[in-house]
Amino acid sequence: MILTNYHSHSHYCDGKGSPEQQVQGALAQGLRAFGFSSHCPVSFENQWSMKAGRLDEYLAETRALQAKYEGQIELYVGLEVDFIPVTADDKSASVSVGMANPDEQPLGPENFPMLDYCVGSVHYVGLNQFGQPWEIDGSSVEFLECLDTLYGGDIQTVIQKYYGIIRQMVETDPPQIVGHLDKIKMHNAARHLFDEAELWYVEEVEQTLRAIAKAGIITEINTRGNYKRDLDLYPSPWIIRRMKELSIPICINSDSHRPEEITASFPLAYQAAKAAGYTEVRVLLGGRWQDIAL
């Protein structure tokens, strides 16, 4: 079995350990290829994105590691990039339109040629009650406070906004990989907000998967929710089954934030992929994306 992981974080953002420690962890865990994908800088303060002033250092260090470890492991340089659209309701937000980056320009692959790939993710939905970008990937306490204060607990409206932003990303500034597709479900662990079998939710997922399938974009099976929070995979197995029906290519990533997490919960992800009918995963090997047997 050829193991790869293209979603990872180091001390350049909110991860622990250096890029070289990541490489050593990847080698110890038997990976054929590994991708660096620290959180791209954004145009506002937060606790987990790379600072804009460190981007050049990040690119130089990871490229140097490519050369140093040539012949031992294939290394690729990417970023996890936020897609943050500014809507009519968010005019006061100091955020970028499209893929966020230090120059506030779209950060699709064609606009950032120094990268090997991008993981495109949605971490923010509009503004919170304080007029700041509303993070959906952080504290459930803070998420629920905003949900109750601004939306009266109406999770359906929020989730429709969330998936709508993902569709906008896919249609207007597509990355190579869609990151943790249904991550907003994580807050169901703190308070039961919705059932994934509800028709409105299934319809939002369906529209989003159809957009991804039309664009031909890889969607990751992300294991972090499982090994970090004892939650389901991102996305849920029923979504993975529908992805297979729509012929959406997959890759299996751990979204690691420590070197020892690089292959965490991989057996569960491979099992879910096989149960959905997948026989191949898409990987970046030899400098090109290709399908290999699970």
C-alpha positions in Angstrom: 0.0 0.0 0.0 1.3 3.5 -0.9 0.7 5.9 1.9 0.5 9.7 1.3 -0.7 12.7 3.3 -1.1 16.2 1.7 -2.8 18.0 4.6 -0.5 18.9 7.5 0.5 21.7 9.8 3.7 22.7 11.4 4.9 25.5 13.8 4.5 27.9 10.9 0.8 28.0 11.8 -1.0 26.2 14.6 0.9 22.9 14.4 3.6 21.6 16.6 7.1 20.7 15.3 9.2 21.9 12.4 8.8 20.9 8.8 11.8 18.6 9.1 10.3 16.9 12.1 7.2 16.4 9.9 9.4 14.7 7.3 11.0 12.5 9.9 7.6 11.5 11.1 6.4 10.8 7.6 9.4 8.6 7.0 8.9 6.7 10.3 5.3 6.0 9.3 6.1 4.7 5.9 4.8 7.4 3.6 5.8 7.5 -0.1 4.8 11.2 -0.4 4.1 14.0 2.1 2.7 17.5 1.5 3.3 20.6 3.6 0.1 22.6 3.9 0.3 25.2 6.6 -2.6 27.6 7.0 -2.2 30.5 4.5 -2.0 34.0 6.0 -5.3 35.9 6.0 -5.9 39.6 6.1 -7.1 39.7 9.7 -5.8 38.5 13.1 -6.5 35.0 14.2 -4.9 32.4 16.4 -3.9 29.8 13.8 -2.9 31.1 10.4 0.6 31.7 9.3 1.8 35.3 9.7 2.3 36.9 6.3 5.9 37.8 7.1 6.8 34.1 7.5 5.5 32.9 4.1 8.8 33.3 2.2 10.7 31.5 5.0 8.1 28.7 4.9 8.5 28.3 1.1 12.3 28.4 1.3 12.5 25.8 4.1 10.1 23.3 2.6 11.8 23.6 -0.8 15.2 23.0 0.8 13.8 19.9 2.5 12.6 18.6 -0.9 16.2 18.6 -2.1 17.6 17.2 1.2 15.3 14.2 1.3 15.2 13.5 -2.5 15.3 9.7 -3.0 13.9 9.0 0.5 10.4 10.5 0.2 8.6 12.8 -2.2 7.8 16.1 -0.6 5.4 18.7 -2.0 4.8 22.3 -0.9 1.3 23.6 -0.5 -0.9 25.7 1.7 -4.4 25.2 3.2 -6.1 28.3 1.8 -9.2 29.9 3.2 -12.0 30.8 0.9 -13.7 33.9 2.4 -16.2 35.7 0.2 -17.4 39.2 1.2 -21.2 39.4 0.8 -23.4 42.4 0.9 -24.0 41.8 4.6 -20.3 41.7 5.3 -19.1 45.0 3.8 -17.4 46.1 7.1 -15.3 42.9 7.2 -11.6 43.4 6.5 -11.3 40.2 4.7 -10.3 39.0 1.2 -12.6 38.1 -1.6 -12.0 34.6 -2.8 -9.0 32.6 -1.6 -7.3 34.7 1.2 -3.7 35.5 0.9 -1.3 38.2 2.0 -1.8 40.3 -1.2 -5.6 39.9 -0.9 -5.8 38.4 -4.4 -7.4 35.1 -5.4 -5.2 32.2 -4.5 -6.1 29.5 -7.0 -3.3 27.3 -8.3 -2.8 29.5 -11.4 -2.2 32.6 -9.2 0.4 31.1 -6.9 2.7 29.1 -9.1 5.3 28.6 -6.4 3.0 26.0 -4.8 2.6 22.4 -5.9 -1.0 22.3 -4.7 -3.7 24.0 -2.5 -6.1 22.5 0.0 -9.1 24.8 -0.2 -11.2 25.1 3.0 -14.0 27.1 4.5 -13.4 28.1 8.1 -15.5 31.2 8.3 -19.1 32.0 7.6 -19.8 35.7 7.5 -19.3 37.8 10.7 -20.0 37.0 14.3 -21.8 39.2 16.9 -18.7 41.3 17.3 -18.4 42.1 13.6 -15.4 39.8 13.2 -15.1 36.8 10.8 -17.1 34.0 12.3 -15.0 30.9 12.8 -16.8 27.6 12.4 -13.7 25.5 13.2 -13.0 26.6 16.7 -14.6 26.6 20.1 -18.2 25.2 20.2 -19.0 27.6 23.0 -18.2 30.6 20.9 -19.9 29.0 17.8 -23.1 28.4 19.8 -23.1 31.8 21.3 -23.0 33.4 17.9 -25.5 31.0 16.5 -28.0 31.9 19.3 -27.2 35.6 19.3 -27.3 36.3 15.6 -29.4 33.5 14.2 -31.7 32.5 17.1 -30.3 29.0 17.0 -31.3 28.6 13.3 -28.6 26.1 12.3 -30.2 25.4 8.9 -29.6 29.0 7.7 -26.0 28.8 8.9 -25.3 25.4 7.2 -26.9 26.6 4.0 -24.5 29.6 4.1 -21.5 27.3 4.8 -22.2 24.9 1.9 -23.0 27.8 -0.3 -19.5 29.2 0.3 -18.0 25.8 -0.5 -19.9 25.8 -3.8 -18.7 29.3 -4.6 -15.1 28.3 -3.9 -15.4 25.2 -6.2 -17.1 27.2 -9.0 -15.0 30.4 -8.9 -11.5 29.6 -7.5 -11.1 25.8 -7.3 -8.2 24.3 -5.4 -6.8 20.9 -6.1 -8.2 19.4 -2.9 -11.4 20.3 -1.0 -10.6 20.2 2.7 -12.8 18.6 5.5 -16.0 19.0 3.6 -18.6 18.7 6.4 -16.5 20.0 9.3 -19.3 22.2 10.6 -21.0 19.1 11.9 -18.4 19.0 14.7 -20.6 21.3 16.9 -23.3 18.6 17.0 -21.1 17.0 19.7 -21.7 20.0 22.0 -25.4 20.4 21.3 -27.5 18.4 19.0 -28.2 20.9 16.2 -29.4 18.8 13.3 -29.7 15.3 12.0 -27.7 14.5 8.9 -30.6 12.5 7.5 -32.8 15.7 7.4 -33.9 16.4 3.8 -32.7 20.0 3.8 -29.2 18.9 4.9 -29.0 16.1 2.4 -30.0 18.5 -0.3 -27.2 21.0 0.7 -24.7 18.2 0.6 -26.0 16.9 -2.7 -25.8 20.3 -4.4 -22.3 20.7 -3.1 -21.1 17.3 -4.3 -22.6 17.9 -7.7 -20.6 21.1 -7.9 -17.4 19.3 -6.9 -18.1 16.5 -9.4 -18.6 19.0 -12.2 -15.3 20.7 -11.4 -13.5 17.4 -11.1 -11.9 18.3 -7.8 -10.3 15.8 -5.3 -12.1 15.7 -2.0 -10.2 14.5 1.0 -11.3 11.9 3.6 -10.0 13.8 6.6 -9.3 11.8 9.8 -8.7 14.6 12.3 -12.2 14.7 13.8 -11.8 11.0 14.6 -8.4 10.9 16.3 -8.7 14.4 17.8 -12.4 14.5 19.0 -13.6 10.9 18.6 -16.0 12.0 16.0 -16.8 10.7 12.5 -14.6 11.2 9.5 -14.9 14.3 7.4 -17.0 13.7 5.4 -19.4 11.1 6.9 -19.5 7.7 5.3 -22.9 8.3 3.7 -21.4 11.3 1.9 -18.3 9.2 0.8 -20.7 6.7 -0.7 -22.4 9.5 -2.7 -19.1 10.9 -3.7 -18.3 7.5 -5.2 -21.6 7.4 -7.1 -20.6 10.8 -8.6 -17.1 9.7 -9.4 -15.4 12.3 -7.2 -11.8 11.4 -6.7 -10.5 11.1 -3.2 -7.3 11.3 -1.2 -6.8 10.3 2.4 -5.3 13.0 4.7 -4.9 13.3 8.4 -4.8 17.1 8.8 -1.9 16.4 11.1 -0.8 19.1 13.6 2.0 17.0 15.1 4.4 14.6 13.4 3.0 11.6 15.2 -0.5 12.3 13.7 0.5 11.9 10.1 -1.2 8.6 9.6 -3.7 8.8 12.6 -7.0 7.0 11.9 -5.9 6.0 8.4 -7.3 2.5 8.8 -10.7 3.9 9.4 -10.5 6.1 6.4 -9.3 3.3 4.1 -12.1 1.1 5.4 -14.7 3.8 4.7 -13.4 4.4 1.2 -13.5 0.7 0.4 -17.0 0.3 1.9 -18.2 3.1 -0.3 -16.9 1.2 -3.4 -13.6 3.1 -4.0 -10.8 1.0 -5.4 -8.4 3.9 -6.1 -7.2 7.1 -4.4 -5.7 10.1 -6.2 -2.2 11.0 -5.2 0.6 13.4 -6.2 3.5 11.2 -7.2 6.3 11.8 -9.6 5.1 15.4 -9.9 1.7 14.6 -11.2 -1.7 13.6 -9.9 -2.6 10.0 -10.6 -4.9 7.3 -9.4 -3.4 4.3 -7.5 -5.0 1.2 -6.0 -6.3 1.5 -2.4 
